[in-house]
Amino acid sequence: MIKVFLPELGDRIDKATVSYWFSKEGDKVNEKEDLVELTTDKATFNLPSPAKGILSEILVHEGDEVNVGDILGIIE
C-alpha cells in the first residue's frame, strides 16, 4: 500500500485545492504519470503517481482543500 501525500510546496504555501483527478478509483496508474491536479493561490500543478499499481481509494475529492502532508489517496 502506497499513500499519496501532498508534498512540501515551498514559498510558505501550506495548503492546496484538489482540482481534478486524472484517474478514478480502481484505475491502473503508472509511476510518474499525472495523478491529480492541485491549485494553490500561486500556481496550478500536477502531482505524479509515486508508484505503479491500482488507485484503490481517493480520500480527498475535487474541490476539497488539503494541507501539506495530508493523504490524498491510496495505491495498492
DRENTORKOL-3810 file (N, C-alpha, C; in nm, 4 decimals):
REM DRENTORKOL-3810
@n.u->0.0841; n.v->-0.1182; n.w->0.0000; ca.u->0.0000; ca.v->0.0000; ca.w->0.0000; c.u->0.0890; c.v->0.1250; c.w->0.0000
@n.u->0.0642; n.v->0.2133; n.w->-0.0944; ca.u->0.1388; ca.v->0.3389; ca.w->-0.1051; c.u->0.0415; c.v->0.4539; c.w->-0.0790
@n.u->0.0769; n.v->0.5387; n.w->0.0152; ca.u->-0.0056; ca.v->0.6569; ca.w->0.0437; c.u->0.0444; c.v->0.7735; c.w->-0.0413
@n.u->-0.0488; n.v->0.8443; n.w->-0.1040; ca.u->-0.0154; ca.v->0.9613; ca.w->-0.1861; c.u->-0.0356; c.v->1.0847; c.w->-0.0985
@n.u->0.0732; n.v->1.1538; n.w->-0.0683; ca.u->0.0709; ca.v->1.2707; ca.w->0.0199; c.u->0.0808; c.v->1.4000; c.w->-0.0609
@n.u->0.0279; n.v->1.5085; n.w->-0.0049; ca.u->0.0560; ca.v->1.6412; ca.w->-0.0595; c.u->0.1956; c.v->1.6789; c.w->-0.0110
@n.u->0.2906; n.v->1.6978; n.w->-0.1038; ca.u->0.4291; ca.v->1.7265; ca.w->-0.0630; c.u->0.4467; c.v->1.8719; c.w->-0.0186
@n.u->0.5643; n.v->1.8999; n.w->0.0354; ca.u->0.6024; ca.v->2.0380; ca.w->0.0655; c.u->0.5949; c.v->2.1194; c.w->-0.0623
@n.u->0.5409; n.v->2.2396; n.w->-0.0548; ca.u->0.5210; ca.v->2.3207; ca.w->-0.1739; c.u->0.6137; c.v->2.4408; c.w->-0.1819
@n.u->0.6833; n.v->2.4733; n.w->-0.0734; ca.u->0.7759; ca.v->2.5862; ca.w->-0.0732; c.u->0.7032; c.v->2.7196; c.w->-0.0641
@n.u->0.7792; n.v->2.8278; n.w->-0.0602; ca.u->0.7261; ca.v->2.9648; ca.w->-0.0545; c.u->0.6170; c.v->2.9823; c.w->0.0505
@n.u->0.6312; n.v->2.9124; n.w->0.1628; ca.u->0.5360; ca.v->2.9223; ca.w->0.2743; c.u->0.3930; c.v->2.8866; c.w->0.2344
@n.u->0.3783; n.v->2.8046; n.w->0.1321; ca.u->0.2461; ca.v->2.7557; ca.w->0.0924; c.u->0.2215; c.v->2.6266; c.w->0.1690
@n.u->0.1113; n.v->2.6223; n.w->0.2440; ca.u->0.0868; ca.v->2.5054; ca.w->0.3275; c.u->-0.0431; c.v->2.4318; c.w->0.2945
@n.u->-0.1129; n.v->2.4745; n.w->0.1879; ca.u->-0.2357; ca.v->2.4051; ca.w->0.1501; c.u->-0.2609; c.v->2.4210; c.w->0.0007
@n.u->-0.3450; n.v->2.3341; n.w->-0.0515; ca.u->-0.3816; ca.v->2.3363; ca.w->-0.1934; c.u->-0.5240; c.v->2.2833; c.w->-0.2064
@n.u->-0.5833; n.v->2.3073; n.w->-0.3222; ca.u->-0.7166; ca.v->2.2564; ca.w->-0.3517; c.u->-0.7061; c.v->2.1533; c.w->-0.4637
@n.u->-0.7730; n.v->2.0399; n.w->-0.4456; ca.u->-0.7760; ca.v->1.9376; ca.w->-0.5493; c.u->-0.8654; c.v->1.9880; c.w->-0.6626
@n.u->-0.8077; n.v->2.0010; n.w->-0.7823; ca.u->-0.8831; ca.v->2.0487; ca.w->-0.8981; c.u->-0.9429; c.v->1.9333; c.w->-0.9772
@n.u->-0.8606; n.v->1.8284; n.w->-0.9979; ca.u->-0.9035; ca.v->1.7226; ca.w->-1.0887; c.u->-0.8221; c.v->1.5954; c.w->-1.0658
@n.u->-0.8882; n.v->1.4821; n.w->-1.0580; ca.u->-0.8210; ca.v->1.3527; ca.w->-1.0546; c.u->-0.8156; c.v->1.3000; c.w->-1.1972
@n.u->-0.6989; n.v->1.2608; n.w->-1.2435; ca.u->-0.6824; ca.v->1.2064; ca.w->-1.3777; c.u->-0.7277; c.v->1.0602; c.w->-1.3854
@n.u->-0.7390; n.v->0.9933; n.w->-1.2712; ca.u->-0.7813; ca.v->0.8533; ca.w->-1.2638; c.u->-0.8954; c.v->0.8404; c.w->-1.1642
@n.u->-0.9724; n.v->0.7327; n.w->-1.1787; ca.u->-1.0809; ca.v->0.7019; ca.w->-1.0861; c.u->-1.0370; c.v->0.5872; c.w->-0.9960
@n.u->-1.1077; n.v->0.5683; n.w->-0.8862; ca.u->-1.0806; ca.v->0.4534; ca.w->-0.8007; c.u->-1.0933; c.v->0.3265; c.w->-0.8848
@n.u->-0.9979; n.v->0.2363; n.w->-0.8692; ca.u->-0.9973; ca.v->0.1116; ca.w->-0.9434; c.u->-0.9139; c.v->0.1163; c.w->-1.0707
@n.u->-0.8721; n.v->0.2363; n.w->-1.1132; ca.u->-0.7903; ca.v->0.2503; ca.w->-1.2342; c.u->-0.6458; c.v->0.2110; c.w->-1.2077
@n.u->-0.5818; n.v->0.1529; n.w->-1.3104; ca.u->-0.4374; ca.v->0.1284; ca.w->-1.3051; c.u->-0.3658; c.v->0.2616; c.w->-1.3256
@n.u->-0.2596; n.v->0.2828; n.w->-1.2493; ca.u->-0.1776; ca.v->0.4031; ca.w->-1.2652; c.u->-0.0320; c.v->0.3604; c.w->-1.2780
@n.u->0.0446; n.v->0.4409; n.w->-1.3490; ca.u->0.1875; ca.v->0.4149; ca.w->-1.3664; c.u->0.2675; c.v->0.5175; c.w->-1.2886
@n.u->0.3825; n.v->0.4751; n.w->-1.2396; ca.u->0.4707; ca.v->0.5659; ca.w->-1.1673; c.u->0.5053; c.v->0.6849; c.w->-1.2559
@n.u->0.5000; n.v->0.8027; n.w->-1.1989; ca.u->0.5361; ca.v->0.9307; ca.w->-1.2602; c.u->0.4335; c.v->0.9843; c.w->-1.3602
@n.u->0.3208; n.v->0.9146; n.w->-1.3831; ca.u->0.2175; ca.v->0.9738; ca.w->-1.4682; c.u->0.1313; c.v->1.0655; c.w->-1.3820
@n.u->0.0726; n.v->1.1678; n.w->-1.4454; ca.u->-0.0099; ca.v->1.2623; ca.w->-1.3713; c.u->-0.1247; c.v->1.1899; c.w->-1.3013
@n.u->-0.1388; n.v->1.2173; n.w->-1.1723; ca.u->-0.2409; ca.v->1.1521; ca.w->-1.0920; c.u->-0.3505; c.v->1.2497; c.w->-1.0516
@n.u->-0.3090; n.v->1.3693; n.w->-1.0058; ca.u->-0.4060; ca.v->1.4664; ca.w->-0.9562; c.u->-0.3555; c.v->1.6082; c.w->-0.9839
@n.u->-0.4474; n.v->1.6968; n.w->-1.0205; ca.u->-0.4145; ca.v->1.8374; ca.w->-1.0415; c.u->-0.4527; c.v->1.9146; c.w->-0.9156
@n.u->-0.3617; n.v->2.0001; n.w->-0.8705; ca.u->-0.3812; ca.v->2.0792; ca.w->-0.7491; c.u->-0.3610; c.v->2.2266; c.w->-0.7794
@n.u->-0.4295; n.v->2.3109; n.w->-0.7035; ca.u->-0.4200; ca.v->2.4553; ca.w->-0.7213; c.u->-0.3887; c.v->2.5208; c.w->-0.5875
@n.u->-0.2940; n.v->2.6145; n.w->-0.5901; ca.u->-0.2678; ca.v->2.6985; ca.w->-0.4738; c.u->-0.3025; c.v->2.8413; c.w->-0.5133
@n.u->-0.2824; n.v->2.9351; n.w->-0.4213; ca.u->-0.3091; ca.v->3.0746; ca.w->-0.4563; c.u->-0.2052; c.v->3.1296; c.w->-0.5542
@n.u->-0.0958; n.v->3.0525; n.w->-0.5776; ca.u->0.0103; ca.v->3.0998; ca.w->-0.6668; c.u->0.0238; c.v->3.0204; c.w->-0.7959
@n.u->-0.0227; n.v->2.8944; n.w->-0.7983; ca.u->0.0017; ca.v->2.8107; ca.w->-0.9168; c.u->-0.0928; c.v->2.6912; c.w->-0.9227
@n.u->-0.0997; n.v->2.6333; n.w->-1.0413; ca.u->-0.1672; ca.v->2.5060; ca.w->-1.0630; c.u->-0.0605; c.v->2.4064; c.w->-1.1064
@n.u->-0.0628; n.v->2.2852; n.w->-1.0499; ca.u->0.0384; ca.v->2.1866; ca.w->-1.0839; c.u->-0.0201; c.v->2.0464; c.w->-1.0770
@n.u->0.0463; n.v->1.9537; n.w->-1.1459; ca.u->0.0068; ca.v->1.8132; ca.w->-1.1441; c.u->0.0995; c.v->1.7361; c.w->-1.0529
@n.u->0.0400; n.v->1.6509; n.w->-0.9705; ca.u->0.1172; ca.v->1.5643; ca.w->-0.8822; c.u->0.1250; c.v->1.4264; c.w->-0.9479
@n.u->0.2458; n.v->1.3755; n.w->-0.9739; ca.u->0.2582; ca.v->1.2444; ca.w->-1.0373; c.u->0.2364; c.v->1.1308; c.w->-0.9373
@n.u->0.2023; n.v->1.0161; n.w->-0.9912; ca.u->0.1867; ca.v->0.8969; ca.w->-0.9085; c.u->0.3235; c.v->0.8545; c.w->-0.8548
@n.u->0.3327; n.v->0.8241; n.w->-0.7252; ca.u->0.4607; ca.v->0.7819; ca.w->-0.6687; c.u->0.4943; c.v->0.6354; c.w->-0.6979
@n.u->0.3974; n.v->0.5597; n.w->-0.7530; ca.u->0.4200; ca.v->0.4172; ca.w->-0.7766; c.u->0.3233; c.v->0.3643; c.w->-0.8816
@n.u->0.3562; n.v->0.2472; n.w->-0.9344; ca.u->0.2674; ca.v->0.1764; ca.w->-1.0266; c.u->0.1730; c.v->0.0896; c.w->-0.9446
@n.u->0.0467; n.v->0.0832; n.w->-0.9846; ca.u->-0.0482; ca.v->-0.0004; ca.w->-0.9131; c.u->-0.1917; c.v->0.0371; c.w->-0.9463
@n.u->-0.2807; n.v->0.0089; n.w->-0.8539; ca.u->-0.4230; ca.v->0.0406; ca.w->-0.8677; c.u->-0.4565; c.v->0.1526; c.w->-0.7695
@n.u->-0.5203; n.v->0.2576; n.w->-0.8201; ca.u->-0.5682; ca.v->0.3644; ca.w->-0.7317; c.u->-0.6893; c.v->0.3086; c.w->-0.6573
@n.u->-0.6658; n.v->0.2591; n.w->-0.5378; ca.u->-0.7710; ca.v->0.1879; ca.w->-0.4653; c.u->-0.8653; c.v->0.2796; c.w->-0.3895
@n.u->-0.8168; n.v->0.3982; n.w->-0.3516; ca.u->-0.9020; ca.v->0.4873; ca.w->-0.2732; c.u->-0.8625; c.v->0.6326; c.w->-0.2949
@n.u->-0.9618; n.v->0.7164; n.w->-0.3189; ca.u->-0.9424; ca.v->0.8617; ca.w->-0.3247; c.u->-1.0003; c.v->0.9181; c.w->-0.1955
@n.u->-0.9162; n.v->0.9791; n.w->-0.1151; ca.u->-0.9582; ca.v->1.0297; ca.w->0.0162; c.u->-0.9980; c.v->1.1762; c.w->0.0134
@n.u->-0.9487; n.v->1.2504; n.w->-0.0855; ca.u->-0.9786; ca.v->1.3929; ca.w->-0.0972; c.u->-1.0362; c.v->1.4166; c.w->-0.2362
@n.u->-1.1530; n.v->1.4746; n.w->-0.2423; ca.u->-1.2246; ca.v->1.4871; ca.w->-0.3683; c.u->-1.2066; c.v->1.6250; c.w->-0.4317
@n.u->-1.2425; n.v->1.6338; n.w->-0.5587; ca.u->-1.2297; ca.v->1.7591; ca.w->-0.6332; c.u->-1.3038; c.v->1.8704; c.w->-0.5599
@n.u->-1.2335; n.v->1.9832; n.w->-0.5445; ca.u->-1.2893; ca.v->2.0976; ca.w->-0.4738; c.u->-1.2516; c.v->2.1041; c.w->-0.3268
@n.u->-1.1977; n.v->1.9933; n.w->-0.2731; ca.u->-1.1577; ca.v->1.9894; ca.w->-0.1322; c.u->-1.0196; c.v->2.0517; c.w->-0.1141
@n.u->-1.0004; n.v->2.1145; n.w->0.0016; ca.u->-0.8715; ca.v->2.1743; ca.w->0.0357; c.u->-0.7933; c.v->2.0766; c.w->0.1228
@n.u->-0.6626; n.v->2.0684; n.w->0.0987; ca.u->-0.5759; ca.v->1.9786; ca.w->0.1752; c.u->-0.4535; c.v->2.0544; c.w->0.2248
@n.u->-0.3971; n.v->2.0049; n.w->0.3322; ca.u->-0.2759; ca.v->2.0630; ca.w->0.3887; c.u->-0.1552; c.v->1.9783; c.w->0.3506
@n.u->-0.0385; n.v->2.0398; n.w->0.3487; ca.u->0.0858; ca.v->1.9670; ca.w->0.3234; c.u->0.0929; c.v->1.8497; c.w->0.4210
@n.u->0.1240; n.v->1.7315; n.w->0.3670; ca.u->0.1333; ca.v->1.6114; ca.w->0.4497; c.u->0.0067; c.v->1.5292; c.w->0.4551
@n.u->-0.1064; n.v->1.5854; n.w->0.4120; ca.u->-0.2321; ca.v->1.5104; ca.w->0.4111; c.u->-0.2268; c.v->1.3999; c.w->0.3057
@n.u->-0.2962; n.v->1.2909; n.w->0.3330; ca.u->-0.3045; ca.v->1.1798; ca.w->0.2377; c.u->-0.4178; c.v->1.2094; c.w->0.1390
@n.u->-0.3827; n.v->1.2048; n.w->0.0091; ca.u->-0.4814; ca.v->1.2317; ca.w->-0.0962; c.u->-0.5482; c.v->1.1026; c.w->-0.1435
@n.u->-0.4721; n.v->0.9960; n.w->-0.1479; ca.u->-0.5251; ca.v->0.8699; ca.w->-0.1973; c.u->-0.4326; c.v->0.7548; c.w->-0.1641
@n.u->-0.4761; n.v->0.6340; n.w->-0.2041; ca.u->-0.4008; ca.v->0.5119; ca.w->-0.1747; c.u->-0.3845; c.v->0.4317; c.w->-0.3037
@n.u->-0.2626; n.v->0.3850; n.w->-0.3266; ca.u->-0.2333; ca.v->0.2983; ca.w->-0.4412; c.u->-0.1953; c.v->0.1610; c.w->-0.3874
@n.u->-0.2597; n.v->0.0586; n.w->-0.4401; ca.u->-0.2301; ca.v->-0.0808; ca.w->-0.3993; c.u->-0.1396; c.v->-0.1438; c.w->-0.5028
END
